Amino acid sequence: MPRPTVLSNRAEALKPSLTLAISARAKALQQDGRDICSMSAGEPDFNTPDFIVEAAIKALRDGVTRYGPAAGDPELREAIADKLTQHNNIPSTATNVLVTNGGKQAIFNLFQVLLNPGDQVLIPAPYWLSYPEMARLAGAEPVVIPSSAEEGFSLDLDALEAAITPNTRLLVINSPGNPTGRVIERSEMLAVAEIVRRHPQLLVMSDEIYEYLLEEGETHHSFAALAPDLAERTMVVNGFAKGWAMTGWRLGYLVAPPEVIKAAAALQSQSTSNVCSFAQRGALAALRGSQDCVKSMAASFNSRRRLLTQGLKALDGLTLVPPRGAFYAFPKLPDHVSSSLAFCEAALEREGLALVPGAAFGDDRCVRLSCAVSHETIEDGLSRLEPLLASQL
Ligand SMILES: Cc1ncc(COP(=O)(O)O)c(C=O)c1O
């Protein structure tokens, strides 16, 4: 008898998302009539601004409904290159740009075209949970560089450099960061650049997807702008999901040297063909239109981030590195809590509070809370969190 479906080694090695179990359980409880307070959202709670929606509707009516170039709509690539040049101070042309199905596919494609089996990818923790899995899918080995809440989650530069071997191919940086909301300062970025200069085989992927979501007084630093001599070795990942509330549109981009873009476009041509053609017209409108919507959504996240930060600071037992960007907080749990997953399970079962366990982000001492919810939900969530911190789990 032939064996039934046998999965590839690749599929067998893939870790199922830790967060899925929690959100499935939260949904099941809600369906059973439980009152659930969810602070696990990873996306803006706004609708996409109208003028962007209108541009996509117009494109549909105008017949922008066919296949397009694999690398993206030429006008959109141009507009993204202009944005990088003017806004991020990274001189770019359309040949540097690949339009992708979200920032996620930009990272996936990049890892596929840069990494060989045996290559190592340096990933500072806490990290966005897809980086290690995507590195593994490309046959590479993720090498995690730990940090701690006590040290403000700052990059341990000595540990970073000590981890570099002849096989180290890529360093991942993410600022503002998910899950910590941490913004990498200019001096820290420059210190990382010094390390990269000392290791000519090392490339950098800078994930800047939360660039517009910054606390007042913070500045977003693009690695390639601070280290123009390393621009050829720096690949930028970004997208429209977080800044313009366009998560479901699946619109992101990769900015890299033309030969990398060519390879990633070839990969895309054999996998997804092109990003939805009329959705790209929406993205073009987003870049070309007024940025007031981005600013007002960012201001709203700032007010909610502050509410969450103040509330968490007032609770006994947590160590909080105040987030300065994105829409998350990543407090460290009291010492007696030994597992973030067990804590999140108890939070859900006992208090009806849905959080994301830090283990998903490479730090089992913490939990992630989102402030992309209403002020009332934040206050409700904080009041449900309090009794959990004192209790034995
Ligand atoms: C740090 C980070 N990078 C990339 C992404 C991918 O975003 P998208 O694929 O929705 O553009 C996310 C989404 O949550 C993220 O948090």
The ligand as a Tripos MOL2 file, in Angstrom:
@<TRIPOS>MOLECULE
LIG
   16    16     1     0     0
SMALL
NO_CHARGES

@<TRIPOS>ATOM
      1 C1          7.8240   43.3870   12.6020 C.3       1 LIG1
      2 C2          6.9030   42.9930   11.5070 C.ar      1 LIG1
      3 N1          7.4040   42.8710   10.2800 N.ar      1 LIG1
      4 C3          6.6280   42.5210    9.2420 C.ar      1 LIG1
      5 C4          5.2820   42.2910    9.4210 C.ar      1 LIG1
      6 C5          4.4740   41.8780    8.2040 C.3       1 LIG1
      7 O1          3.4610   42.7510    7.9110 O.3       1 LIG1
      8 P1          2.5600   42.5750    6.6120 P.3       1 LIG1
      9 O2          2.9350   41.2910    5.9560 O.co2     1 LIG1
     10 O3          1.1560   42.5700    7.1040 O.co2     1 LIG1
     11 O4          2.8780   43.7520    5.7340 O.co2     1 LIG1
     12 C6          4.7160   42.3980   10.6880 C.ar      1 LIG1
     13 C7          3.2810   42.1100   10.9120 C.2       1 LIG1
     14 O5          2.8030   41.9720   12.0020 O.2       1 LIG1
     15 C8          5.5460   42.7850   11.7650 C.ar      1 LIG1
     16 O6          5.0610   42.9290   13.0030 O.3       1 LIG1
@<TRIPOS>BOND
     1     1     2 1
     2     2     3 ar
     3     2    15 ar
     4     3     4 ar
     5     4     5 ar
     6     5     6 1
     7     5    12 ar
     8     6     7 1
     9     7     8 1
    10     8     9 2
    11     8    10 1
    12     8    11 1
    13    12    13 1
    14    12    15 ar
    15    13    14 2
    16    15    16 1
@<TRIPOS>SUBSTRUCTURE
     1 LIG1         1 GROUP 0 **** ****
